[in-house]
């Protein structure tokens, strides 16, 4: 057992201060701990200074100042470990919820939407924001912190966009498109330029940049930017063909209604068909005038009631030749381009005309 002298204690305290332990409380704790070790373990024949430098590495991995840095982090960010633990739990929850949500959705099981929403919420609202906060506490340069934070923010918007897309919510395409655009053409180049200049980071920076640009490029290429002129022309011609066919059938139905065999039911069916047609013509006029499908959901208010009333009568007629009108395509008109929207409208008009024609020809034939 060795009894420390005042001069030795003063030396230890001075050395701790010179090696970066500037906090007085931390320095006193370390001093007390080191003195206890020396007094209990040092033999009298051992040289004090040599023995001191031999036991000092027990307290750090690279240098003693690590203890001061860690202490500063704990004092500055009191909830550091709590946030890290929450981030780990939210990451695990994201993986489990997303996998089971995807499986449930693939097999059309109940609860798929809830699982996917919870998984996306855990990832976008909890995991990634906490990762940004913790990343800002790293010992990297300010530029690296800003670049990584920017990338993680884009990841939040992209993951939210994917969630919105899966759940068929509005703004999904905008979130996915712009986050992918910024990630691929701004974040990755900035990431590469800011990190490639460091020799020790060149290899990892190159590998990460190649992977990110490949993933971002694949995502970007999946967006429907525009149609080829030929494809667009074919779509327009198809819409015109269906619309003209529907108009010819409607004119034929008008003539059949004048037949004395036509009854009250046929007149009622015709009235409900024309009510839906009038609403469709209003939507088509809006698309033609404004060249957009925005606000179509608001303009289609009241259409669901007309369609439901029409479908009830079709069901009561109990004719296999008649087909009910689906409301789902109208609910998603604002998510498609103008050409597809016009095609949906023309197809509905055609189906209305076909139904009415089938009913009228059948009752006339039976008379």
C-alpha positions in Angstrom: 0.0 0.0 0.0 1.3 3.4 -1.0 0.5 6.7 0.8 0.3 9.5 -1.6 2.2 12.8 -0.8 0.7 16.2 -1.5 3.2 16.8 -4.3 2.0 13.6 -6.1 -1.6 14.6 -5.7 -0.9 18.0 -7.1 0.9 16.4 -10.0 -2.0 14.1 -10.9 -4.5 17.1 -10.7 -2.2 19.2 -12.9 -1.8 16.4 -15.4 -5.5 15.8 -15.6 -6.1 19.5 -16.3 -3.4 19.6 -19.0 -5.0 16.6 -20.8 -8.4 18.3 -21.2 -10.3 17.6 -17.9 -11.4 21.2 -17.4 -14.5 20.5 -15.3 -13.5 20.8 -11.6 -16.1 18.3 -10.4 -15.0 15.7 -13.0 -11.4 16.4 -12.2 -11.9 15.9 -8.5 -13.8 12.6 -9.1 -11.0 11.3 -11.4 -8.4 12.4 -9.0 -10.1 10.7 -6.1 -10.5 7.5 -8.2 -6.9 7.5 -9.4 -5.5 8.1 -5.9 -7.5 5.2 -4.6 -6.1 2.8 -7.2 -2.5 4.0 -6.6 -2.8 3.7 -2.9 -4.3 0.2 -3.1 -2.3 -1.4 -6.0 1.1 0.4 -6.2 4.0 -1.3 -4.5 6.6 0.8 -2.7 9.3 -0.2 -5.0 7.3 1.0 -8.1 8.1 4.4 -9.5 5.2 6.8 -8.9 5.3 8.6 -12.2 5.8 5.4 -14.3 3.0 3.6 -12.4 0.6 6.6 -12.8 1.1 6.7 -16.6 0.6 2.9 -16.7 -2.9 3.0 -15.0 -4.1 6.1 -16.7 -5.2 4.4 -20.0 -7.8 2.4 -18.0 -10.0 5.5 -18.2 -10.1 6.1 -22.0 -9.8 4.5 -25.4 -7.7 7.1 -27.3 -7.2 10.1 -25.0 -8.3 11.3 -21.6 -10.3 14.2 -23.0 -12.9 11.7 -24.2 -14.2 11.7 -20.6 -14.7 15.4 -20.6 -16.4 15.4 -24.0 -18.8 12.6 -22.9 -19.5 14.5 -19.7 -20.2 17.7 -21.6 -22.6 15.8 -23.9 -24.4 14.3 -20.9 -24.7 17.7 -19.3 -25.8 19.4 -22.5 -28.1 16.7 -23.6 -29.6 15.2 -20.5 -32.0 13.1 -22.5 -29.4 11.7 -24.9 -29.7 8.0 -23.8 -33.5 8.3 -23.5 -33.7 9.6 -27.0 -31.3 6.9 -28.3 -33.4 4.2 -26.6 -36.7 5.6 -28.0 -35.1 5.7 -31.4 -34.0 2.0 -31.2 -37.5 1.0 -30.1 -39.2 3.0 -32.8 -36.8 1.5 -35.4 -37.7 -2.0 -34.2 -41.4 -1.1 -34.2 -41.1 0.3 -37.7 -39.6 -2.9 -39.0 -42.2 -5.2 -37.4 -45.2 -3.0 -38.3 -44.1 -2.5 -41.9 -43.4 -6.1 -42.5 -46.7 -7.3 -41.1 -48.6 -4.5 -42.7 -47.2 -5.4 -46.1 -48.1 -9.1 -45.5 -51.6 -8.3 -44.4 -52.1 -6.0 -47.5 -50.7 -8.7 -49.8 -53.2 -11.2 -48.5 -56.1 -8.7 -48.1 -56.4 -9.2 -44.4 -58.0 -6.7 -42.0 -55.8 -4.3 -40.2 -53.3 -3.9 -43.0 -53.9 -0.1 -43.3 -53.6 0.4 -39.5 -50.3 -1.5 -39.4 -48.8 0.4 -42.4 -49.9 3.8 -40.9 -48.4 3.0 -37.5 -45.2 1.8 -39.2 -44.9 4.9 -41.4 -45.7 7.1 -38.4 -43.1 5.4 -36.3 -40.4 5.8 -39.0 -41.3 9.3 -40.3 -42.4 11.1 -37.1 -40.3 9.4 -34.4 -37.2 7.5 -35.8 -35.9 9.9 -38.4 -36.4 13.1 -36.4 -34.6 11.5 -33.4 -31.8 10.4 -35.8 -31.4 14.0 -37.0 -31.1 15.2 -33.4 -28.6 12.6 -32.5 -26.7 13.2 -35.7 -26.3 16.9 -34.8 -24.6 15.8 -31.6 -21.9 13.9 -33.4 -18.3 15.1 -33.5 -18.5 15.7 -37.2 -18.0 19.2 -38.8 -20.9 21.5 -39.1 -21.1 21.0 -42.9 -21.4 17.2 -42.4 -24.1 17.7 -39.8 -26.1 20.0 -42.1 -25.7 17.7 -45.1 -26.8 14.6 -43.1 -29.7 16.4 -41.6 -30.8 17.6 -45.0 -30.7 14.0 -46.3 -32.7 12.7 -43.3 -35.3 15.4 -43.7 -35.7 14.4 -47.4 -36.1 10.8 -46.1 -38.9 11.9 -43.8 -40.8 13.4 -46.7 -40.1 10.5 -49.0 -41.3 7.9 -46.5 -44.4 10.0 -45.8 -45.0 10.1 -49.5 -44.7 6.4 -49.8 -47.1 6.0 -46.9 -49.6 8.4 -48.5 -49.3 6.6 -51.8 -50.1 3.2 -50.2 -53.1 4.6 -48.4 -54.2 6.6 -51.5 -54.1 9.9 -49.6 -53.7 13.3 -51.4 -50.3 14.9 -52.0 -48.6 11.5 -52.2 -47.1 12.1 -55.6 -45.9 15.6 -54.8 -44.1 14.3 -51.6 -42.5 11.4 -53.4 -41.5 13.3 -56.5 -39.9 16.4 -55.0 -38.1 14.6 -52.2 -36.7 12.1 -54.7 -35.7 15.0 -57.0 -33.9 16.9 -54.3 -32.3 13.7 -52.9 -30.9 12.5 -56.3 -29.8 15.8 -57.9 -28.9 17.9 -54.9 -28.2 15.9 -51.7 -26.1 13.2 -53.3 -23.8 15.6 -55.2 -23.4 17.8 -52.1 -22.7 14.7 -49.9 -20.1 13.5 -52.4 -18.3 16.9 -52.7 -18.2 17.6 -49.0 -16.8 14.2 -48.0 -14.7 13.1 -50.9 -12.0 15.7 -50.1 -11.1 13.8 -46.9 -8.7 10.9 -47.8 -9.9 8.6 -45.0 -13.6 9.0 -46.2 -13.0 8.6 -50.0 -13.9 4.9 -50.3 -17.0 5.0 -48.1 -18.1 8.2 -49.7 -17.8 6.8 -53.2 -19.6 3.5 -52.3 -22.4 5.4 -50.5 -22.8 7.9 -53.3 -23.1 5.2 -56.0 -25.7 3.3 -53.9 -27.8 6.5 -53.2 -27.6 7.8 -56.8 -28.7 4.3 -58.1 -31.7 4.1 -55.6 -32.6 7.7 -56.2 -32.4 7.3 -60.0 -34.6 4.2 -59.9 -37.2 6.0 -57.8 -37.1 9.0 -60.1 -37.4 6.9 -63.3 -40.6 5.4 -61.9 -42.5 8.7 -61.9 -44.8 9.3 -64.8 -43.4 12.5 -66.1 -45.2 12.6 -69.4 -46.6 10.4 -72.2 -45.1 10.0 -75.6 -46.9 12.0 -78.3 -48.0 8.8 -80.0 -49.4 7.3 -76.8 -51.2 10.5 -75.9 -52.7 10.6 -79.4 -54.0 7.1 -79.1 -55.5 7.9 -75.7 -57.3 10.9 -77.1 -58.6 8.9 -80.1 -59.8 6.2 -77.8 -61.7 8.7 -75.7 -63.2 10.3 -78.8 -64.3 6.9 -80.1 -66.0 6.0 -76.8 -67.7 9.4 -76.5 -69.0 9.2 -80.0 -70.3 5.7 -79.5 -72.0 6.7 -76.3 -73.7 9.7 -78.1 -75.0 7.4 -80.9 -76.4 5.0 -78.3 -78.0 7.9 -76.4 -79.7 9.1 -79.6 -80.9 5.6 -80.3 -82.3 5.4 -76.8 -84.2 8.6 -77.3 -85.9 7.1 -80.4 -86.7 3.9 -78.6 -88.3 5.8 -75.8 -90.8 7.2 -78.2 -91.9 3.6 -78.9 -95.3 2.9 -77.5 -93.9 -0.2 -75.7 -91.7 2.0 -73.5 -93.0 2.2 -69.9 -92.6 4.2 -66.8 -89.6 2.2 -65.6 -87.7 2.9 -68.8 -88.5 6.6 -68.5 -87.2 6.6 -64.9 -84.0 4.8 -65.9 -83.6 7.3 -68.7 -84.1 10.2 -66.3 -81.4 8.9 -63.9 -79.0 8.1 -66.7 -79.3 11.7 -68.0 -78.8 13.1 -64.5 -75.5 11.3 -64.2 -74.6 12.3 -67.8 -75.2 15.9 -67.0 -72.8 15.8 -64.1 -70.2 14.0 -66.3 -70.6 16.7 -68.9 -69.9 19.3 -66.3 -66.7 17.5 -65.1 -65.6 17.1 -68.7 -66.2 20.8 -69.5 -64.1 21.7 -66.4 -61.2 19.5 -67.5 -61.3 20.8 -71.1 -61.3 24.4 -70.0 -58.7 24.2 -67.2 -56.5 21.4 -68.5 -56.3 19.9 -65.0 -58.0 17.4 -62.7 -57.6 19.5 -59.6 -60.8 20.2 -57.6 -62.7 17.5 -59.5 -63.6 15.9 -56.2 -65.3 19.1 -55.1 -67.1 19.4 -58.4 -68.4 15.8 -58.2 -70.4 16.5 -55.0 -73.8 14.9 -55.3 -72.7 12.5 -58.0 -72.6 9.6 -55.5 -76.2 10.1 -54.6 -77.2 9.9 -58.3 -75.1 6.8 -58.9 -76.5 5.1 -55.8 -80.0 5.8 -56.9 -79.2 4.5 -60.4 -77.6 1.4 -59.1 -80.6 0.6 -56.9 -82.9 0.6 -59.9 -80.5 -1.5 -61.9 -80.4 -4.0 -59.1 -84.2 -4.1 -58.9 -84.5 -4.8 -62.6 -82.4 -7.9 -62.1 -81.2 -8.1 -65.6 -77.7 -9.8 -66.1 -77.2 -7.5 -69.2 -77.1 -4.4 -67.0 -74.0 -3.3 -65.2 -73.9 -1.1 -62.1 -71.8 2.1 -62.2 -68.7 2.1 -59.9 -68.2 5.2 -57.9 -64.5 4.5 -57.0 -63.0 5.8 -60.3 -64.7 9.2 -59.7 -63.3 9.4 -56.1 -59.7 9.3 -57.6 -60.1 11.5 -60.6 -57.9 14.2 -59.1 -55.0 11.6 -58.8 -54.8 11.0 -62.6 -54.0 13.1 -65.6 -56.6 14.8 -67.8 -56.6 12.2 -70.5 -57.2 9.3 -68.1 -59.9 11.3 -66.4 -61.7 12.0 -69.7 -61.5 8.3 -70.5 -63.1 7.4 -67.2 -65.9 9.8 -67.9 -66.5 8.6 -71.5 -66.5 5.0 -70.3 -69.2 5.7 -67.7 -71.3 7.5 -70.3 -70.9 4.5 -72.6 -72.0 2.1 -69.9 -75.0 4.2 -69.1 -76.1 4.2 -72.7 -75.5 0.5 -73.1 -77.5 -0.3 -70.0 -80.4 1.8 -71.2 -80.3 0.4 -74.7 -80.3 -3.2 -73.4 -83.3 -2.6 -71.3 -85.3 -0.8 -73.9 -84.6 -3.3 -76.7 -85.5 -6.1 -74.3 -88.9 -4.7 -73.2 -89.8 -3.8 -76.8 -88.8 -7.2 -78.1 -91.1 -8.8 -75.5 -94.0 -6.7 -76.5 
